[in-house]
């Protein structure tokens, strides 16, 4: 476990007495400007646990660096999240947003550790994996809380979460497909990667609704797109060729641009009830063209605002990372 800096460490680094640091923290000391600068610089260098309190006591406006680790920059959904985060950044926050191009567990874990050691709290989008969990536990031991964004994560230290109730999102997709389809039939489910808990909960909720309210529908085993538009296009082409009587299609993970391309190329788009996630330029056009029937979407401005509120609230109160569920938006061809 990493060494947590103490008041003694800070006093030695700043060249002042322990009692001086104690008086500053308790609001009982007025110090000269040069001394204040030296204490703050030393506290920042050490990553001192009470740095926000020191800044407040010494009359400095607190500045918190919060990190966000998003997925591949070429994916429009994550570019939209980054834009929403920048717009919602509070005045007292310096936001650091980075994208991961390599989504292997080892690369994600290394990137999380690197960014986490530069900020006071870290939020990230990641698949579930022991390497990632270990990285978050390491950061927690160093005093950096972590939050899962969009898709929940687990670790021994406890990880916060800011995102949708994905079980409800999946049930909503089930309600839409079974309600809009004229007669019971086969329904296909496409997932990007089973290790994303959001997609697992989407599927669980979807099956839950159909089992309860639409038992006459046949749900096919999910097919993976590996979060790739090219793979998703091929998988969708094969599915449509294999299942000429398919009634519905639920795309709970990545690769939506490829799925939409396959629906257009085969001419099957308007004959299926297709439901997917998140309003991007691709899904918006899919709704406009009638290739999609409904989109369950993260409200990105609200997601960003709530993320900052949860992270800052936990840091200021000193509590463990908390969980904040955000209600989703629904879009149809007639509502955009």
Secondary structure, 3 states (H helix, E strand, C coil): CCCCCCHHHHHHHHCCCHHHHHHHHCCCCCCCHHHHHHHHHHHHHHCCCCHHHHHHHCCCCCCEEEEEEECCCCCHHHHHHHHHHHHHCCCCEEEEEEECCCCCHHHHHHHHHHHHCCCCEEEECCCCCHHHHHHHHHHHHCCCEEEEECCCCCCCCCCEEEECCHHHHHHHHHHHHHHHCCCCCEEEEEECCCCCHHHHHHHHHHHHHHHHHCCCCEECCCEECCCCHHHHHHHHHHHHHHCCCCCEEEECCCCHHHHHHHHHHHCCHHHCEEEEECCCHHHHHHHHHCCCCEEEECCHHHHHHHHHHHHHHHHHHCCCCCEEECCCEEEECCCC
